[in-house]
Amino acid sequence: MDILRFITAGSVDDGKSTLIGRLLYDSKSILIDQLEAIEKQSKNKEDGEIDLALLTDGLRAEREQGITIDVAYKYFSTPKRKFIIADAPGHIQYTRNMVTGASNSELAIILVDARNGVVEQTRRHSIITSLLNIPHVVVAINKMDLVNYSEDVYNNIVIDFEKVARSLGLKDVKYIPISALDGDNIVDKSENFSWYNGESLLHHLENIELDSDINLTDARFSVQYIIRPQALKLHDYRGYAGKVISGIYKKGDKVIVQPSGIETTIKAIEIGGEEVDEAYALQSVVLHLEDNIDVSRGDMIVHRDNQPATENEFEVLLCWMGNKPLVPGNKYFFQINSRVVKSVVKDIEYKLDVNTLQKNYSLEKAELNDIIKATIKTASPIAFDSYKKLRQNGGAILIDETSCVTVGACMIQ
């Protein structure tokens, strides 16, 4: 059974937490003790209703303010698919949280309040969705019960968002009218939308095609661990364990180890202790090479005729997550997949306004939640692809050398 990772985003009080609560509740993914706990805490208990937002708003500060501050992850499954949900904050000062939640998501649900339509924060979240190259987007037009399930209201919002989608180049955008509070069009089609011929939200999530998102062309394998058993029977055993980021590997393939550039051949492939003829994207495998060469954790094994860039200086679009400002000349650890090297931020070209996409070129430093374009130089070369081409080998992080805290999310250009 495959897994769909998706993020919910929208303006404050658009109903993100209620929507997730409704998905969990109506799909019967809530444990009895969880249900009893939120029933006791629900503000609407006197009305015989429960506050489904409490399922995701776990922090006391969030409950008191009625907003989501951190990224809350929830897991549920149906007979067709497993799901991992990231509930992102709505406030502008939590841009870094949305970037964190969206970095591994295949789909974004952008909520729009039917009463307010497309607002500034809708555009901001759409811009971040575009920057992070999320392949699928659902525009959930919520609180339709408060506008009498009006088809005209729905159509006007679709027209407005289409302009945003075209300007940002968003792919595969789906529009679904819902009422998260009442459960309309969440799990089952609602009779209140007689004019709507589409599917319910959960039906769409269950059936959206994910196989086409997997890159089977550009073979990338990042070495996570070198296996050398200390046993007489396996004296000559040397395996390179890791995950196939993308592409397909076959026994006999001519490959190159990056960044060293040494050429060799795949002698054998193991999955779960058994030899196989080939391995493909997202599988965890052990590769064996014909030649006894120097391969270390973080090295990348790629096909000889399809290689990533190997540089030690490159441009990135960077979301700054540190409490201390980023100043050109600052040094950090740079991590891409399992490779970690020392690096320095050489310069900042501009800051990107996530509301308008305007660029501010007169910038001396980056503050918390800023998205900037910068040049990074690493102590040794790294193998990478552009983020637009291959998210899995174009995304990286900056780590503070002293505290080991992640302070930046990078998208290599």
C-alpha positions as CSV (number, residue, x, y, z in Angstrom):
1,M,0.0,0.0,0.0
2,D,1.5,3.3,-1.0
3,I,1.7,6.5,1.1
4,L,0.5,10.0,0.2
5,R,2.1,12.8,2.1
6,F,0.2,16.0,1.9
7,I,0.1,19.4,3.6
8,T,-2.8,21.6,4.5
9,A,-2.3,25.4,4.4
10,G,-4.5,28.5,4.4
11,S,-5.2,31.7,6.3
12,V,-5.8,31.7,10.0
13,D,-9.3,30.3,10.9
14,D,-9.9,28.8,7.5
15,G,-10.5,25.5,9.1
16,K,-7.3,23.5,8.5
17,S,-7.3,21.7,11.8
18,T,-11.1,21.1,11.6
19,L,-10.6,19.6,8.1
20,I,-7.9,17.2,9.3
21,G,-10.0,16.3,12.4
22,R,-13.0,15.6,10.1
23,L,-10.9,13.3,7.8
24,L,-9.6,11.4,10.9
25,Y,-13.1,11.2,12.4
26,D,-15.1,10.3,9.4
27,S,-12.5,7.7,8.2
28,K,-12.7,6.1,11.7
29,S,-9.0,6.7,12.3
30,I,-9.4,8.0,15.9
31,L,-8.7,5.8,18.9
32,I,-11.4,5.5,21.5
33,D,-9.3,7.1,24.2
34,Q,-8.5,10.0,21.8
35,L,-12.2,10.5,21.1
36,E,-13.1,10.5,24.8
37,A,-10.4,13.0,25.5
38,I,-11.5,15.6,22.9
39,E,-15.1,15.1,23.9
40,K,-14.2,16.2,27.4
41,Q,-12.2,19.2,26.1
42,S,-14.6,20.3,23.4
43,K,-16.1,23.7,23.7
44,N,-19.3,22.6,22.0
45,K,-19.9,19.6,24.2
46,E,-23.2,21.1,25.5
47,D,-24.5,21.0,21.9
48,G,-23.6,17.3,21.6
49,E,-20.8,18.1,19.1
50,I,-17.0,17.7,19.4
51,D,-14.3,20.2,18.4
52,L,-12.4,18.2,15.8
53,A,-9.7,20.8,15.6
54,L,-8.4,19.5,19.0
55,L,-7.1,16.4,17.2
56,T,-4.3,18.5,15.7
57,D,-4.0,21.6,17.9
58,G,-1.9,19.9,20.5
59,L,-0.1,22.8,22.1
60,R,-1.8,24.8,24.8
61,A,-0.8,28.1,23.2
62,E,-2.4,27.1,20.0
63,R,-5.7,26.2,21.7
64,E,-5.8,29.5,23.6
65,Q,-5.2,31.5,20.5
66,G,-7.3,29.3,18.2
67,I,-4.4,29.0,15.7
68,T,-1.8,26.4,14.7
69,I,1.8,27.4,15.6
70,D,3.9,24.3,14.9
71,V,3.6,21.7,12.2
72,A,1.3,18.9,13.5
73,Y,1.7,15.6,11.8
74,K,-1.1,13.0,11.7
75,Y,-1.3,9.6,10.3
76,F,-4.3,7.6,9.0
77,S,-5.2,5.0,6.5
78,T,-8.1,3.7,4.4
79,P,-8.3,0.3,2.6
80,K,-6.8,2.0,-0.5
81,R,-3.9,4.2,0.9
82,K,-1.9,5.4,3.9
83,F,-1.7,9.1,4.6
84,I,0.7,11.4,6.4
85,I,-0.7,14.9,7.0
86,A,1.2,18.0,7.8
87,D,-1.0,20.8,9.3
88,A,1.0,24.1,8.5
89,P,0.5,27.4,10.3
90,G,-1.5,30.2,8.8
91,H,0.4,33.2,10.1
92,I,3.0,34.9,8.0
93,Q,5.7,34.7,10.8
94,Y,5.6,30.9,10.5
95,T,6.7,30.6,6.9
96,R,9.5,28.3,7.9
97,N,7.0,25.8,9.4
98,M,5.2,25.6,6.1
99,V,8.4,25.1,4.2
100,T,9.3,22.3,6.6
101,G,5.9,20.6,6.3
102,A,5.8,20.9,2.5
103,S,9.4,19.8,1.7
104,N,8.4,16.1,1.5
105,S,4.8,16.5,0.4
106,E,3.4,15.3,-2.9
107,L,0.2,17.3,-2.6
108,A,-0.9,20.5,-1.0
109,I,-4.4,21.3,0.2
110,I,-4.9,25.1,0.1
111,L,-8.0,26.1,2.0
112,V,-10.0,29.1,1.0
113,D,-12.8,30.6,3.2
114,A,-15.8,30.8,0.9
115,R,-16.8,34.1,2.6
116,N,-13.4,35.8,2.0
117,G,-12.3,34.2,-1.3
118,V,-8.6,34.4,-2.4
119,V,-6.7,36.6,0.0
120,E,-3.1,37.6,0.5
121,Q,-2.2,34.5,2.5
122,T,-3.8,32.3,-0.1
123,R,-1.4,33.7,-2.6
124,R,1.6,33.4,-0.2
125,H,0.9,29.7,0.4
126,S,0.4,29.2,-3.3
127,I,3.8,30.8,-4.0
128,I,5.5,28.6,-1.4
129,T,3.8,25.6,-3.0
130,S,5.2,26.6,-6.4
131,L,8.7,27.3,-5.0
132,L,8.7,23.8,-3.4
133,N,7.6,22.3,-6.7
134,I,4.7,20.3,-5.1
135,P,3.2,18.3,-8.0
136,H,-0.4,18.2,-7.0
137,V,-2.7,20.9,-5.5
138,V,-6.2,20.8,-4.1
139,V,-8.0,24.1,-3.6
140,A,-10.6,23.2,-0.9
141,I,-13.2,26.0,-0.8
142,N,-14.3,25.6,2.9
143,K,-17.3,27.0,4.9
144,M,-19.7,26.7,1.9
145,D,-22.5,26.2,4.5
146,L,-22.0,29.8,5.5
147,V,-22.7,31.0,1.9
148,N,-25.7,28.7,1.4
149,Y,-23.7,26.3,-0.8
150,S,-23.7,29.0,-3.5
151,E,-22.4,27.8,-6.9
152,D,-21.7,31.4,-7.9
153,V,-19.4,31.9,-4.9
154,Y,-17.6,28.7,-5.8
155,N,-17.2,29.7,-9.4
156,N,-15.9,33.2,-8.6
157,I,-13.2,31.7,-6.3
158,V,-12.2,29.2,-9.0
159,I,-11.8,32.0,-11.5
160,D,-9.7,34.1,-9.1
161,F,-7.4,31.2,-8.1
162,E,-7.0,30.1,-11.7
163,K,-5.2,33.5,-12.3
164,V,-2.9,32.7,-9.4
165,A,-2.2,29.2,-10.6
166,R,-1.4,30.3,-14.1
167,S,1.0,33.0,-12.9
168,L,2.9,30.5,-10.7
169,G,2.8,27.6,-13.0
170,L,1.0,25.3,-10.5
171,K,0.4,21.8,-11.8
172,D,-2.6,19.6,-11.5
173,V,-5.0,21.9,-9.6
174,K,-8.3,20.4,-8.4
175,Y,-11.1,22.5,-6.9
176,I,-13.5,20.9,-4.3
177,P,-16.2,22.7,-2.4
178,I,-16.5,21.5,1.3
179,S,-17.8,22.2,4.7
180,A,-15.2,20.7,7.2
181,L,-17.4,21.5,10.2
182,D,-20.4,19.6,8.8
183,G,-18.4,17.0,6.8
184,D,-19.9,18.0,3.4
185,N,-17.8,16.5,0.6
186,I,-15.0,15.4,2.9
187,V,-15.4,11.6,2.9
188,D,-18.7,11.2,0.9
189,K,-20.3,13.3,-1.8
190,S,-22.8,15.8,-0.2
191,E,-26.3,16.3,-1.4
192,N,-26.0,20.0,-0.6
193,F,-23.8,20.4,-3.8
194,S,-26.3,19.3,-6.4
195,W,-24.5,21.4,-9.0
196,Y,-21.0,19.9,-8.3
197,N,-20.2,16.9,-10.5
198,G,-16.7,16.2,-9.0
199,E,-15.5,13.8,-6.3
200,S,-15.2,14.1,-2.5
201,L,-11.9,15.2,-1.0
202,L,-11.0,11.7,0.4
203,H,-11.9,10.0,-2.8
204,H,-9.6,12.3,-4.7
205,L,-6.8,11.7,-2.1
206,E,-7.3,8.0,-2.4
207,N,-7.1,7.8,-6.1
208,I,-4.7,10.5,-7.2
209,E,-1.9,8.9,-9.3
210,L,1.6,9.0,-7.6
211,D,3.6,6.6,-9.8
212,S,4.0,9.3,-12.5
213,D,5.7,11.5,-9.9
214,I,8.6,9.1,-9.4
215,N,11.6,9.8,-11.6
216,L,12.8,6.6,-13.2
217,T,15.2,8.3,-15.6
218,D,17.9,9.9,-13.6
219,A,19.5,7.2,-11.5
220,R,20.7,8.6,-8.1
221,F,21.9,6.5,-5.2
222,S,23.3,8.1,-2.0
223,V,25.5,5.9,0.1
224,Q,24.4,5.9,3.7
225,Y,26.4,3.0,5.2
226,I,29.3,0.8,4.2
227,I,28.7,-2.8,5.3
228,R,31.8,-4.8,6.2
229,P,30.9,-7.8,8.4
230,Q,33.6,-9.0,10.8
231,A,33.1,-12.6,10.0
232,L,35.4,-15.2,8.4
233,K,32.7,-16.5,6.0
234,L,32.1,-12.9,4.7
235,H,35.7,-11.8,4.7
236,D,35.5,-10.2,1.2
237,Y,32.0,-8.8,1.7
238,R,31.7,-5.1,1.0
239,G,28.3,-3.6,0.4
240,Y,27.1,0.0,0.0
241,A,23.7,0.5,1.7
242,G,21.3,3.3,1.0
243,K,18.1,4.3,-0.8
244,V,17.6,4.6,-4.5
245,I,16.6,8.3,-4.7
246,S,15.5,8.0,-8.3
247,G,16.0,6.0,-11.5
248,I,16.7,2.3,-12.0
249,Y,19.8,0.3,-11.2
250,K,20.6,-3.1,-12.8
251,K,23.3,-5.7,-12.4
252,G,26.1,-4.9,-14.8
253,D,25.4,-1.2,-15.1
254,K,28.4,1.1,-15.7
255,V,28.4,3.6,-12.9
256,I,30.5,6.5,-11.6
257,V,31.1,7.3,-7.9
258,Q,30.6,11.1,-7.3
259,P,32.3,13.4,-6.4
260,S,35.5,11.4,-7.0
261,G,34.6,10.5,-10.6
262,I,35.8,6.9,-10.3
263,E,34.2,4.5,-12.8
264,T,33.2,0.9,-12.0
265,T,30.4,-1.6,-12.6
266,I,27.6,-2.9,-10.4
267,K,28.4,-6.5,-9.5
268,A,25.3,-7.4,-7.5
269,I,22.2,-5.8,-5.9
270,E,20.6,-7.0,-2.6
271,I,17.2,-6.2,-1.2
272,G,16.3,-7.7,2.1
273,G,19.3,-10.0,2.0
274,E,18.3,-11.5,-1.4
275,E,20.1,-10.8,-4.7
276,V,17.9,-9.2,-7.4
277,D,18.6,-8.2,-11.0
278,E,17.4,-4.6,-10.6
279,A,16.3,-1.9,-8.1
280,Y,14.3,1.2,-8.7
281,A,13.4,4.5,-7.0
282,L,12.4,4.6,-3.3
283,Q,13.8,1.1,-2.6
284,S,16.4,0.5,0.1
285,V,19.1,-1.6,-1.3
286,V,22.7,-2.8,-1.0
287,L,25.0,-2.3,-4.0
288,H,28.1,-4.3,-4.7
289,L,30.8,-3.0,-7.0
290,E,33.2,-4.9,-9.2
291,D,36.3,-2.8,-8.1
292,N,37.6,-2.4,-4.6
293,I,37.5,1.4,-4.6
294,D,37.3,4.1,-1.9
295,V,33.6,4.9,-1.4
296,S,32.4,6.8,1.7
297,R,29.1,7.8,3.3
298,G,27.6,10.6,1.4
299,D,29.1,9.6,-2.0
300,M,26.6,9.2,-4.9
301,I,26.6,6.3,-7.3
302,V,25.2,7.3,-10.7
303,H,25.0,6.0,-14.3
304,R,28.0,6.9,-16.4
305,D,25.8,8.4,-19.1
306,N,23.5,10.4,-16.8
307,Q,25.4,12.4,-14.2
308,P,24.4,15.2,-11.8
309,A,26.3,18.4,-11.5
310,T,29.4,18.2,-9.2
311,E,30.4,21.6,-7.9
312,N,31.6,23.3,-4.7
313,E,29.9,26.6,-5.5
314,F,26.2,27.1,-6.5
315,E,23.1,29.2,-6.0
316,V,20.3,28.3,-3.8
317,L,16.8,29.6,-2.9
318,L,17.0,29.5,0.9
319,C,14.4,29.8,3.7
320,W,16.1,31.0,6.8
321,M,15.0,29.3,9.9
322,G,17.5,30.5,12.5
323,N,16.8,33.0,15.2
324,K,20.1,34.7,14.6
325,P,20.3,36.6,11.3
326,L,22.2,35.1,8.3
327,V,25.1,37.3,7.3
328,P,27.3,36.7,4.3
329,G,30.5,35.0,5.5
330,N,28.8,32.8,8.1
331,K,29.8,29.2,8.1
332,Y,27.6,26.2,8.4
333,F,27.4,22.5,7.8
334,F,25.7,21.8,4.4
335,Q,23.8,18.5,4.2
336,I,22.3,17.0,1.0
337,N,21.0,13.5,1.5
338,S,23.6,11.7,3.5
339,R,26.6,13.9,2.6
340,V,27.6,16.6,5.1
341,V,30.4,19.1,4.3
342,K,31.5,22.5,5.7
343,S,30.2,25.5,3.8
344,V,30.1,29.3,3.8
345,V,27.4,31.6,2.6
346,K,29.3,33.8,0.1
347,D,26.6,36.4,-0.6
348,I,22.9,37.2,-0.7
349,E,21.6,38.3,-4.1
350,Y,18.0,39.2,-3.1
351,K,15.1,38.6,-0.7
352,L,11.9,37.2,-2.2
353,D,8.6,38.7,-1.1
354,V,6.4,35.6,-0.7
355,N,3.3,37.8,-1.1
356,T,4.2,39.4,-4.4
357,L,7.3,37.6,-5.7
358,Q,9.1,41.0,-5.8
359,K,12.8,40.9,-5.3
360,N,14.7,43.1,-2.8
361,Y,18.3,43.4,-3.9
362,S,19.5,45.8,-1.2
363,L,19.8,43.2,1.6
364,E,22.7,42.8,4.0
365,K,21.3,40.0,6.1
366,A,18.4,37.5,6.2
367,E,16.0,37.3,9.2
368,L,13.8,34.5,10.5
369,N,11.3,33.3,7.8
370,D,13.0,35.2,5.0
371,I,13.3,33.5,1.6
372,I,16.5,34.6,-0.2
373,K,18.6,33.7,-3.1
374,A,22.2,33.1,-2.0
375,T,25.5,31.6,-3.2
376,I,27.0,28.8,-1.1
377,K,30.5,27.5,-1.3
378,T,31.3,24.1,0.1
379,A,34.7,22.8,1.4
380,S,34.5,19.9,-1.1
381,P,32.4,19.2,-4.2
382,I,28.9,17.8,-3.9
383,A,26.8,16.0,-6.5
384,F,23.4,17.6,-7.0
385,D,20.6,18.3,-9.4
386,S,18.5,21.4,-9.6
387,Y,15.5,21.3,-7.3
388,K,13.1,21.9,-10.2
389,K,14.4,18.8,-12.0
390,L,14.7,16.4,-9.0
391,R,13.5,17.5,-5.6
392,Q,15.1,14.5,-3.9
393,N,18.6,15.5,-5.0
394,G,18.2,19.3,-5.1
395,G,17.0,19.9,-1.5
396,A,19.5,20.5,1.3
397,I,19.8,22.0,4.7
398,L,22.2,24.3,6.6
399,I,23.2,23.2,10.1
400,D,24.6,25.4,12.8
401,E,28.2,24.2,13.6
402,T,27.9,24.8,17.3
403,S,24.3,23.8,18.2
404,C,23.7,21.3,15.4
405,V,20.3,23.0,14.8
406,T,18.9,23.2,11.3
407,V,18.9,26.9,10.4
408,G,18.2,26.9,6.7
409,A,16.3,24.9,4.0
410,C,17.9,25.1,0.6
411,M,16.6,24.6,-2.9
412,I,19.5,24.3,-5.3
413,Q,18.9,26.3,-8.5
